[in-house]
Every structure is written in structure tokens, then in C-alpha cells.
């Protein structure tokens, strides 16, 4: 079994402490989220960010845009144009940071898609994907827990018509109304374009806007097995921003790897019986913040 790289989020404002945490717990990389608040606003701030990212070596870094209400397909032409300018700026920044992957969303932070235009969204994603490719960046679209990207059929069309890669969020897929209430399955987000899925967000499920950790390997096993079948999905982000839930999820994922390593042997490993007990974590990381 080829183990994917495991990454944690940039959930700590002290980057030295963040790096030490990642190294101490065996993470392979950092999934760095840009927000509208932490995006560099000047050449000096950009230079500081470059120094910060390069200080994380040898950890790999991939990037994620957590921009609420910023959409390429906004029905307001001015807002759509501003969104394109912003995302192109971020693509250029990621390229300067020597990054290769950037995840974005459609409809993040909105209560409905009424003020989004479907055709403009596809054209905007297509244009941005071309721009990103020209600066050496792969643009990746993430599925959300609601809206167009929460429906496997529409998510497939957005990927096919735009040319984007995929960041699959297994917690969002689990609570998708199409999966919960209809006949869709979680694998329907993956199987139409298995070679385009390059990143995964790992946790149990989203509830009330919060990411919940798994309690047992059985909570994640079916979905993780699907991810292992994908040829390019080698980056698993344990997307929890609190220390103990993150470490609990890390323990579950490692237990899953251990079971998979022993599958086919005579050892009595089962998902259902693998209830992970929390180890005694050091208080050294209690100051990690969001």
C-alpha cells in the first residue's frame, strides 16, 4: 500500500510552533489556508510570507482559498471581475511560493446560489484554470456540504467543463443532501474523474459548521478505502483546527493504515473493533490557536 502524505492546517499563528508540531507528530506537510484577512497587501508583506513558507521546509506546502462570498460566477459583474482579479493574484502568489496546488470553492459562505450564475461560474473556472496552469499551478475545486458542489452530478459537470482538478472533502460528502436524502453515494463525487482527484480533506463529518473527528476507524474506513483507489490523491489534509480532535483523527488514520497493511494476513484486525484510545499528549502544544 502506498501511503498518501498527511498534512495539517496552518492552525497556529506561531509558525515555528506549527512546524515543530507537524514534525513531532510525523506530518508530511502543511495545508496553508489564505483568508481575506491574512492575504499579503504589500510587497513587504508578500516578502514576509515567502520567508515564512520557506521556513517550513522540508515540509511540503499546498494552498487553500477560504474566501467567503467571493465567486467567479457572481451575478454582479463587478463582483465577478473582482473575484477573478483576486484569485489570479493568489495563483501568482502561490507560484512565487513554489506551490503547485490551490483549492477554491463555489458558493462558500453563501446561504443560497440564487445570486450565482451557472454559465459564468463555468467560464470563470475555465479561465482561471488556464491562468493557473500558465504559472505552474493546478487549480482544484472542493465539494461543499450544500449548493452546486454538494450534488455529485453538478460537481462532475463543473470539473469536466472547467478542466479543474478535485479536492474531495469526505466530511462534506457524507452530509451532502444528495447523499443523505437521495440515491447518490459518496463515491459519486470521485468516480467520474478519478484521475483528477489530487487532494482530500479528512475528518468524520461537518455539523453546525464544525468539523467533527472520527471516533473509530470504522467511521472513516469506507471513504479512506475509496481514496486509496485513486491514482493521484496523495495529499490527505486532516482538516481539524483544534489540537486534540486533530490528534485523535491522526490516530484513527494511522490505525486504518495499520489495518490495511495487515489485510490479507492472519492477524485479527477489524475496523469495527479498532476503537482508538487517546494517548497522553504533551501540554507543550496547548497554546496552538485558530
C-alpha positions in Angstrom: 0.0 0.0 0.0 1.4 3.4 -1.0 0.6 5.7 1.9 -0.5 9.2 1.0 1.1 12.3 2.5 -0.6 13.5 5.7 -0.9 17.3 6.2 -2.3 19.5 8.9 -3.8 23.0 8.5 -2.0 26.2 9.4 -4.0 26.4 12.6 -1.2 28.0 14.7 -0.2 31.6 14.3 3.3 30.8 15.6 4.8 29.2 12.5 7.8 27.9 14.5 5.5 26.1 16.8 3.4 24.9 13.9 6.4 23.4 12.2 7.6 21.7 15.4 4.1 20.3 16.0 3.9 18.9 12.4 7.4 17.3 12.6 6.9 15.9 16.1 3.7 14.1 15.0 5.0 12.9 11.7 3.0 15.1 9.3 4.4 15.4 5.8 3.2 18.9 5.1 1.0 21.9 5.8 -2.2 22.9 4.0 -2.0 26.7 4.1 -5.3 28.5 4.1 -5.5 32.0 2.8 -8.2 34.2 4.1 -9.1 37.7 3.0 -7.6 38.9 6.3 -4.2 37.1 6.0 -3.6 37.7 2.3 -0.5 39.9 1.8 -1.4 43.5 0.9 2.0 44.9 0.0 5.4 43.7 -1.4 6.8 43.8 2.2 4.0 41.5 3.5 4.5 39.2 0.5 8.2 39.0 1.2 7.4 38.2 4.9 5.1 35.4 3.7 7.7 33.9 1.4 10.2 33.8 4.3 7.5 32.2 6.5 6.6 29.5 3.9 10.3 28.7 3.1 11.0 28.3 6.9 8.6 25.3 6.9 11.0 23.2 4.7 11.3 20.3 4.4 7.6 20.1 4.9 5.5 20.3 1.7 3.0 23.1 1.5 -0.2 23.2 -0.6 -2.7 26.1 -0.6 -6.4 26.7 0.0 -8.5 29.8 -0.5 -11.0 30.3 2.3 -12.7 33.3 0.8 -16.3 33.7 1.7 -18.7 35.3 -0.7 -16.1 35.6 -3.4 -17.2 33.9 -6.6 -16.2 33.9 -10.2 -19.8 33.4 -11.2 -21.3 36.2 -9.1 -24.4 37.6 -10.8 -23.0 41.1 -10.2 -20.4 41.6 -13.0 -18.3 43.9 -10.8 -18.1 41.4 -8.0 -17.3 38.6 -10.5 -14.5 40.7 -12.1 -13.1 41.5 -8.6 -13.1 37.8 -7.7 -11.2 36.9 -10.9 -8.6 39.5 -10.1 -8.3 38.3 -6.5 -7.9 34.6 -7.5 -5.4 35.4 -10.2 -3.4 37.4 -7.6 -3.4 34.3 -5.4 -2.4 32.0 -8.2 0.6 34.3 -8.9 1.4 34.3 -5.2 1.3 30.5 -4.9 3.6 30.3 -8.0 6.1 32.6 -6.3 5.9 30.4 -3.2 6.8 27.5 -5.4 3.5 25.9 -4.7 1.7 23.7 -7.2 -1.8 23.2 -5.9 -4.5 25.7 -5.0 -8.0 24.8 -3.7 -11.0 27.0 -4.1 -14.8 26.8 -3.8 -18.0 27.8 -5.4 -20.6 29.4 -3.1 -18.5 29.4 0.1 -20.2 31.5 2.8 -23.5 31.9 0.9 -26.9 30.9 2.1 -28.1 30.1 -1.5 -26.9 30.0 -5.1 -29.6 32.5 -6.2 -27.0 35.2 -6.8 -24.7 33.0 -8.7 -24.7 32.3 -12.5 -24.1 28.8 -13.6 -22.6 29.5 -17.0 -20.5 32.4 -15.7 -19.2 30.1 -13.0 -18.0 27.5 -15.5 -16.5 30.1 -17.8 -14.8 31.8 -14.8 -13.3 28.5 -13.5 -12.2 27.6 -17.1 -10.4 31.0 -17.5 -8.8 30.8 -14.0 -7.7 27.2 -14.6 -5.9 28.3 -17.8 -4.3 31.2 -15.9 -3.2 29.0 -13.1 -1.7 26.4 -15.4 0.3 29.1 -17.2 2.0 30.0 -13.9 2.6 26.3 -12.9 -0.4 25.9 -10.5 -3.1 23.2 -10.5 -6.5 24.7 -9.7 -8.6 22.3 -7.5 -12.3 22.6 -6.8 -13.6 21.4 -3.5 -17.1 20.0 -2.9 -19.1 21.8 -0.2 -21.8 20.5 2.1 -24.5 22.4 0.3 -25.1 24.1 -3.1 -24.0 23.1 -6.5 -20.8 21.3 -5.5 -22.7 19.2 -2.9 -24.5 17.5 -5.8 -22.4 14.8 -7.5 -24.0 15.4 -10.9 -23.3 19.2 -10.8 -19.9 18.8 -9.3 -19.0 16.4 -12.1 -20.1 19.0 -14.7 -18.1 21.8 -13.1 -15.0 19.6 -13.1 -15.5 18.4 -16.7 -16.4 21.7 -18.2 -13.8 23.8 -16.3 -10.8 21.4 -16.5 -10.1 21.9 -12.8 -8.7 19.2 -10.6 -10.5 18.0 -7.5 -10.1 18.4 -3.7 -12.5 16.0 -2.2 -13.9 16.8 1.3 -15.1 13.5 2.7 -16.9 15.2 5.6 -18.8 17.4 3.3 -19.7 14.4 1.0 -21.0 12.5 4.0 -23.6 15.2 4.9 -24.5 16.2 1.3 -28.3 16.4 1.0 -28.0 14.4 -2.2 -26.3 11.6 -0.3 -28.4 11.8 2.9 -31.8 12.2 1.2 -31.4 10.9 -2.4 -29.9 7.9 -4.1 -26.4 9.4 -4.5 -23.4 7.9 -2.8 -20.2 9.4 -1.5 -18.2 7.7 -4.3 -20.2 9.5 -6.9 -18.1 12.6 -6.1 -15.0 10.6 -7.1 -15.6 8.0 -9.7 -16.4 10.2 -12.7 -12.9 11.8 -12.7 -10.7 9.5 -10.5 -7.5 10.8 -12.1 -8.3 14.4 -11.3 -8.7 14.0 -7.5 -5.4 15.2 -6.1 -6.2 16.3 -2.5 -8.6 15.1 0.2 -9.9 16.7 3.4 -10.2 14.1 6.1 -12.5 14.2 9.2 -15.7 12.5 10.1 -18.4 15.0 9.1 -19.4 18.6 9.3 -22.2 19.6 11.7 -23.2 23.1 12.5 -20.3 24.5 10.6 -17.8 22.4 12.8 -15.6 19.6 11.6 -16.1 16.5 13.9 -13.3 13.9 14.3 -13.9 10.2 13.9 -14.3 8.0 17.0 -13.3 4.7 15.4 -11.6 3.5 12.2 -15.0 2.3 11.1 -16.2 5.9 10.9 -13.7 6.6 8.0 -12.7 3.2 6.6 -15.1 3.0 3.6 -14.2 6.5 2.5 -10.5 6.1 3.0 -10.5 2.9 1.0 -12.1 4.8 -1.8 -9.4 7.4 -1.7 -6.7 4.7 -1.8 -8.1 3.5 -5.1 -7.5 6.9 -6.7 -4.3 7.2 -8.7 -3.3 10.8 -7.9 -4.8 11.5 -4.5 -1.6 11.6 -2.5 -2.4 14.5 -0.1 -4.7 13.9 2.9 -5.3 17.0 5.0 -6.6 16.2 8.5 -8.8 19.3 8.4 -9.4 20.0 12.1 -8.1 23.2 13.6 -8.1 22.2 17.3 -5.2 20.2 18.8 -7.0 17.2 20.4 -9.5 16.5 17.6 -6.7 16.7 15.1 -4.5 14.2 17.0 -7.5 11.9 17.6 -8.1 11.9 13.8 -4.4 11.3 13.2 -4.5 8.3 15.5 -7.6 6.9 13.6 -6.0 7.4 10.2 -2.8 5.6 11.3 -4.8 2.8 12.7 -6.5 2.5 9.3 -3.1 2.3 7.6 -2.1 -0.4 10.1 -5.2 -2.5 9.4 -4.7 -2.1 5.6 -1.0 -3.1 6.0 -2.1 -6.3 7.7 -5.1 -7.0 5.4 -4.8 -10.4 3.9 -2.7 -11.7 6.7 -3.8 -14.0 9.5 -3.8 -11.1 12.0 -7.2 -10.4 13.5 -7.6 -6.7 12.5 -11.1 -5.3 12.0 -12.4 -1.8 11.6 -15.3 -2.3 14.0 -13.1 -3.5 16.8 -10.5 -0.8 16.5 -11.7 1.8 19.0 -8.8 4.2 19.4 -7.9 5.3 22.9 -6.5 8.8 23.2 -2.8 8.8 24.2 -1.3 11.2 26.8 -0.5 14.2 24.6 2.0 16.7 25.7 0.8 20.1 27.0 3.5 21.7 25.0 1.0 22.5 22.2 -1.9 23.8 24.3 -1.3 27.3 23.1 -2.0 26.4 19.5 -4.8 28.6 18.3 -7.1 29.0 15.3 
